[in-house]
Amino acid sequence: MELCNITGLKGKITVPGDKSISHRCVMFGSIANGTTEIHNFLEGADCLSTIRCFRTLGIEIEETDDTVVVHGKGIHGLSAPTNILDVGNSGTTTRLISGILSGQPFESKLSGDESLNSRPMKRIIEPLTEMGANISSILRNGCAPLYICPGSLHGIHYNSPVASAQVKSCILLAGLYADGETSVTEPSLSRDHTELMLREFGANIHSSYALDSTKATVSITPVKELYGQKITVPGDISSAAYFIAAGLIVPDSEILIQNVGINPTRAGILKVCEDMGGDITLLNERTEGGEKLADILVKTSRLHGTTIEGEIIPTLIDEIPVIAVMAAVAEGTTVIKDAAELKVKETDRIETVCDNLKAMGCMVTPTEDGMIITGGKLKGASIHTLLDHRIAMAFSIAALVAEGNTKILDSKCVDISYPAFYDTFEELL
């Protein structure tokens, strides 16, 4: 994909359904009794991996143009897979399904692509093993492929060293099959879609915060059944983030992004944009199915540098590549700290972001847990995405304000989370 600088992005758009919520709808619907009807499901490659895995586990899932229907078989209704479970590039599928599979009376193996099979899985293997699960890394390197055998699960209290929704969710889902209460304490609150949705499905789940507000604990006790739901998935703020950034940095722009999920554990980018001087207004705020939504109005703004660190990081970890792009054209210096988790995403995003910003003429210094960016003018370059969808989309935004042409290599990787990404831009020209 080759792009050049433009002005005047204007119009109303919608973005695809939230990726995290789409995954969970299929998973929870599969282990619930009855039918779960999902509207605005994200038809991205990662979420389709989740559908593929649960079909392999014996669940009937219907897909139409605008609806996914999951015919759940109950908490104990999954069937032994006849093939290896192919998780593709999806870390969410891998980590969450491992919690469910740890409670099953059959063996399963799961594996993904080269990128997925290099990501750390010890972070779920260790707590699941502590619960009594029989789970191992087949290559003994702490990564997928994973092999899961029947085990007898018991409840634990797990102090997670990282604020990770995937780790937390994996443990809570295993807790559905344990002999008592299971709880997870995080150093700060990670995204809470699992807690909100499991509660809607009928799970016995409770959340609490420590008095010092620096730790968050969630607990679950087993129930006999979960119950199918009708769910409309809100627009994904991680997908909206690219158009928020475009609206702020492309001259003479005004964009309304409709029906976006603004769950406080996900919406850190809105606070960062405000801190950078961005003109953003939330309209039509409401709550549906436990999730907060709004329409987001964005106008061209004169941005300035800021410091991004601490508890806000888990609420915007996926948006850091596009935040870095905004910082690269803002006045002054932006410092991003406490984001070492970026190193174990689809790529080492600290390294990948910094390398590509440097190629575009930006003054940027990588650090152990983030980066330091001094804003200025960008120039066109060839962007090496390393097949990372968020790198491809973030630097497509950078291309819109860079001098000359920018070539996004392997841009097709956007299909992982946003197949219609480039089509949406056409609506604003």
C-alpha positions in Angstrom: 0.0 0.0 0.0 1.4 3.4 -1.0 0.1 6.6 0.6 0.8 10.3 0.5 0.0 13.4 2.6 -3.6 14.8 2.4 -5.8 17.4 4.1 -9.5 17.6 5.0 -10.7 14.2 6.4 -14.4 14.8 7.0 -17.4 12.7 7.7 -19.1 10.1 9.9 -17.8 6.5 10.2 -18.3 3.4 12.2 -15.5 1.0 13.1 -15.6 -2.8 13.5 -16.8 -4.5 16.6 -14.5 -4.7 19.5 -11.9 -7.4 19.1 -11.7 -8.4 22.7 -15.4 -8.5 23.2 -16.0 -10.5 19.9 -13.6 -13.2 21.1 -15.3 -13.5 24.5 -18.8 -13.6 23.0 -18.0 -16.8 21.1 -16.1 -18.4 23.9 -18.7 -17.7 26.6 -21.6 -18.5 24.3 -20.0 -21.9 23.5 -19.9 -23.0 27.2 -23.3 -21.5 27.9 -26.7 -23.2 27.7 -28.8 -22.1 24.7 -28.2 -19.7 21.9 -26.0 -16.6 22.0 -26.7 -14.1 19.2 -23.9 -11.7 18.4 -24.4 -8.5 16.4 -21.5 -6.3 15.0 -19.0 -9.2 15.5 -15.5 -8.4 14.3 -14.8 -10.6 11.2 -11.1 -10.2 11.6 -8.6 -13.1 11.3 -8.0 -13.4 15.1 -11.7 -13.6 16.0 -12.3 -16.1 13.2 -9.5 -18.2 14.8 -11.7 -18.4 17.9 -14.7 -19.5 15.9 -12.6 -22.1 14.1 -11.3 -23.5 17.5 -14.8 -23.9 19.0 -16.2 -25.5 15.9 -13.4 -28.0 16.3 -14.6 -28.5 19.9 -18.0 -29.5 18.6 -19.9 -26.2 18.8 -22.3 -25.2 16.0 -21.7 -21.5 15.0 -23.6 -19.8 12.2 -22.3 -16.8 10.4 -24.4 -14.4 8.3 -23.7 -10.9 7.0 -24.5 -9.2 10.2 -25.0 -11.8 12.9 -23.0 -14.7 14.5 -25.1 -17.3 16.3 -23.5 -19.7 18.8 -25.4 -22.8 19.8 -23.9 -23.4 23.2 -23.7 -26.8 24.9 -23.1 -25.8 28.5 -20.1 -25.6 30.7 -19.4 -29.3 30.2 -20.6 -29.7 26.7 -17.4 -29.4 24.6 -16.2 -32.4 22.6 -12.7 -33.7 22.3 -11.0 -32.2 19.2 -10.1 -34.6 16.4 -7.4 -32.1 15.1 -5.0 -29.7 16.6 -6.6 -26.4 17.5 -5.3 -23.7 15.1 -5.2 -20.4 17.0 -3.6 -18.5 14.0 -2.0 -15.3 15.2 -4.3 -14.8 18.1 -2.8 -14.5 21.6 -6.3 -13.8 23.1 -7.6 -17.1 21.6 -4.6 -19.0 22.9 -4.5 -17.7 26.4 -8.3 -17.7 27.1 -9.1 -21.0 25.6 -6.3 -22.6 27.6 -8.2 -21.8 30.8 -11.3 -23.5 29.4 -9.5 -26.5 28.1 -7.7 -27.0 31.4 -11.0 -28.0 32.9 -12.0 -30.5 30.2 -12.0 -34.3 30.5 -10.1 -34.7 27.2 -6.7 -34.0 25.7 -6.1 -31.1 23.4 -3.2 -29.5 21.5 -3.1 -25.9 20.2 -0.7 -24.1 18.0 -0.5 -21.0 15.8 1.6 -19.2 13.3 5.3 -18.5 13.7 4.6 -15.2 15.5 2.1 -16.7 17.9 4.3 -19.6 18.7 7.1 -17.3 19.8 5.0 -15.4 22.4 5.3 -16.1 26.1 2.9 -18.6 27.5 4.6 -19.3 30.9 2.5 -16.5 32.2 -0.6 -18.8 31.9 1.2 -22.2 32.2 2.4 -21.3 35.8 -0.9 -20.2 37.4 -2.9 -23.0 35.6 -0.4 -25.6 36.9 -0.8 -24.1 40.4 -4.5 -24.8 40.0 -3.8 -28.4 39.1 -4.0 -28.2 35.4 -1.9 -30.5 33.2 -0.6 -28.1 30.6 2.8 -28.0 29.0 4.8 -26.3 26.3 5.5 -29.1 23.7 8.9 -27.6 22.8 9.6 -26.9 26.4 10.4 -23.2 25.6 7.5 -21.7 27.4 5.6 -21.0 24.2 3.0 -22.7 22.0 2.4 -25.4 20.8 0.6 -26.3 24.0 -0.5 -29.7 25.2 -3.4 -29.9 27.7 -4.5 -33.1 29.5 -7.3 -33.6 32.0 -6.6 -32.3 35.4 -8.4 -31.7 38.7 -8.6 -28.0 39.2 -8.8 -26.3 42.6 -9.3 -22.6 43.4 -6.3 -20.4 44.1 -5.5 -16.8 44.8 -3.0 -15.6 42.2 -0.9 -12.5 42.5 -0.2 -11.6 38.9 3.1 -9.9 38.2 1.6 -8.1 35.2 -1.6 -6.3 34.6 -2.8 -8.6 31.8 -6.5 -9.2 30.8 -5.5 -12.3 29.0 -3.7 -13.8 32.0 -6.6 -12.8 34.3 -9.2 -14.1 32.0 -7.5 -17.4 31.5 -7.4 -18.0 35.3 -11.0 -16.9 35.8 -12.2 -19.3 33.0 -10.3 -22.2 34.6 -12.0 -21.1 37.8 -15.3 -22.1 36.3 -14.1 -25.7 36.6 -12.3 -25.5 40.0 -13.5 -26.9 43.3 -13.9 -23.5 45.0 -13.2 -19.8 44.7 -10.5 -18.5 42.4 -9.2 -15.0 42.6 -6.6 -12.9 40.7 -4.9 -9.7 42.0 -3.2 -7.4 39.5 -0.8 -4.6 40.1 -3.3 -2.3 38.3 -6.6 -3.0 36.7 -6.4 -4.5 33.2 -9.4 -4.4 30.8 -12.4 -5.9 32.4 -14.5 -7.2 29.5 -14.3 -10.8 30.9 -15.8 -9.8 34.3 -18.5 -7.7 32.7 -19.6 -10.3 30.2 -19.3 -13.3 32.4 -21.6 -11.6 34.9 -24.2 -11.0 32.1 -23.9 -14.8 31.3 -24.7 -15.6 34.9 -21.3 -16.2 36.4 -20.7 -15.6 40.1 -17.9 -13.1 39.8 -16.9 -10.1 42.0 -14.4 -7.3 41.6 -12.8 -5.2 44.3 -10.0 -2.6 44.7 -7.4 -2.3 47.4 -7.6 0.8 49.6 -4.5 2.3 48.1 -6.2 1.9 44.6 -3.0 0.5 43.1 -4.2 -3.1 43.0 -7.3 -4.8 41.7 -8.8 -8.2 42.6 -11.4 -10.2 40.9 -12.8 -13.6 42.1 -15.1 -16.3 40.7 -16.8 -19.3 42.1 -18.2 -22.1 39.9 -21.8 -22.2 38.8 -23.8 -25.1 37.3 -24.6 -23.2 34.2 -24.1 -20.1 32.1 -26.9 -18.8 29.9 -26.9 -17.6 26.3 -27.2 -13.9 25.6 -28.0 -11.4 22.9 -25.1 -9.1 22.4 -24.3 -6.1 20.3 -20.6 -5.6 20.2 -19.5 -1.9 20.5 -17.1 -0.4 18.1 -13.5 -1.2 18.9 -11.7 1.8 20.4 -8.4 0.3 19.3 -9.7 0.5 15.7 -11.1 4.0 16.3 -7.7 5.1 17.6 -6.3 5.4 14.1 -9.1 7.7 13.0 -8.9 9.7 16.2 -5.2 10.3 15.5 -5.9 11.1 11.8 -8.6 13.6 12.8 -6.2 15.3 15.2 -3.1 15.6 13.0 -4.4 15.8 9.4 -5.0 19.5 8.6 -8.7 20.7 8.3 -10.2 17.5 9.5 -13.4 16.8 11.5 -14.4 13.1 12.0 -17.4 11.6 14.0 -16.7 8.0 15.0 -20.0 6.4 16.0 -20.9 3.8 18.6 -17.4 3.3 20.1 -16.8 1.4 23.3 -15.3 3.7 25.9 -14.8 1.2 28.7 -12.6 3.0 31.2 -10.1 0.0 31.2 -9.6 0.5 27.5 -10.1 4.3 26.8 -6.7 5.6 28.0 -6.0 7.0 24.6 -8.8 9.6 25.1 -7.0 10.9 28.3 -3.7 11.0 26.4 -5.2 13.0 23.5 -6.7 15.4 26.1 -3.3 15.7 27.7 -1.7 16.5 24.3 -4.2 19.2 23.6 -6.5 17.3 21.3 -10.0 18.5 20.5 -12.2 15.5 21.3 -15.8 15.5 22.4 -17.9 12.5 23.6 -21.5 12.6 22.4 -24.5 10.3 23.1 -22.8 8.5 26.0 -24.7 5.4 27.2 -24.3 1.9 28.7 -25.4 -1.3 26.9 -24.7 -4.8 28.2 -22.5 -3.4 30.9 -20.2 -1.6 28.4 -20.0 2.2 28.0 -20.4 3.6 24.5 -20.2 7.0 22.9 -19.8 8.8 19.6 -16.4 10.5 19.4 -16.0 13.8 17.6 -12.5 14.7 16.6 -11.1 17.9 15.1 -7.7 19.0 13.9 -5.6 20.1 16.9 -2.2 21.5 17.7 -0.7 18.8 19.8 2.1 19.0 22.4 4.3 16.4 24.1 3.3 14.6 27.3 4.5 11.8 29.6 2.6 8.5 29.5 3.3 6.1 32.4 2.0 4.1 35.3 -1.6 2.8 35.7 -2.8 4.3 32.4 -0.5 2.0 30.3 -2.7 -1.2 30.5 -5.6 0.9 29.2 -3.9 1.9 26.0 -1.1 -0.7 25.4 -2.4 -1.6 21.9 -2.7 2.1 21.0 0.9 3.0 21.8 2.1 2.7 18.1 -0.4 5.3 16.9 0.2 7.5 20.0 3.8 7.4 19.0 2.8 8.7 15.6 0.9 11.6 17.2 3.9 12.3 19.4 6.2 12.4 16.3 4.3 15.4 14.9 3.5 17.1 18.2 5.4 20.1 19.6 8.0 19.1 22.2 8.9 15.7 23.6 6.7 12.8 24.6 8.0 10.1 27.0 6.4 6.7 27.2 7.3 4.5 30.2 6.2 1.3 31.9 5.3 -0.3 28.6 7.7 -3.3 28.5 4.7 -5.4 27.6 5.2 -4.0 24.1 8.1 -6.3 23.6 6.0 -9.4 23.6 3.2 -8.4 21.2 3.0 -9.5 17.6 6.4 -7.9 17.2 8.7 -6.1 19.7 6.7 -2.9 19.2 9.3 -0.7 21.0 11.9 -1.7 18.4 9.5 -1.8 15.4 7.9 1.6 16.2 11.3 3.3 16.8 12.9 1.8 13.7 10.0 3.0 11.5 9.9 6.5 13.1 13.6 6.9 12.5 13.1 5.9 8.8 10.6 8.8 8.6 13.1 11.3 10.0 11.8 11.4 13.6 14.0 11.9 16.6 13.2 8.9 18.8 15.1 6.9 21.4 14.0 3.5 22.5 14.2 2.6 26.2 13.8 -0.7 28.1 10.2 0.0 28.8 9.1 2.6 26.2 10.5 5.4 24.1 11.3 9.1 24.0 10.0 11.0 21.0 10.7 14.6 19.9 8.1 15.9 17.5 8.8 17.5 14.1 8.2 16.9 10.5 8.0 13.4 9.0 9.1 12.3 5.5 7.9 9.4 3.4 9.6 6.1 3.8 9.2 2.3 3.3 7.6 1.0 6.5 8.5 -2.5 7.6 5.4 -3.8 9.4 6.8 -7.3 10.2 3.3 -8.4 9.6 2.1 -6.5 12.7 -1.4 -5.1 12.0 -1.1 -2.3 14.5 2.2 -1.1 13.0 0.7 -1.1 9.5 -2.3 1.0 10.6 -0.3 3.4 12.8 2.2 4.2 10.1 -0.6 4.6 7.5 -1.7 7.5 9.7 1.9 8.8 9.7 1.9 8.7 5.9 -1.0 11.1 5.8 1.2 13.9 7.2 4.6 13.0 5.9 6.3 14.8 3.0 6.4 12.6 -0.1 5.1 9.0 -0.5 5.1 6.3 2.1 5.0 2.6 1.3 3.4 0.3 3.8 5.0 -3.2 3.3 2.8 -6.2 3.9 -0.2 -3.9 4.5 -2.6 -6.9 4.1 -1.8 -7.8 7.7 -4.5 -5.2 8.8 -6.9 -8.1 8.1 -6.0 -9.5 11.5 -8.2 -6.9 13.3 -9.6 -4.4 10.6 -10.1 -5.9 7.1 -11.9 -2.7 5.9 -9.3 -0.3 7.3 -8.3 1.3 4.0 -11.9 1.3 2.8 -12.9 3.4 5.8 -10.5 6.1 4.7 -12.2 6.3 1.4 -15.4 7.4 3.3 -13.6 10.5 4.6 -11.9 11.8 1.5 
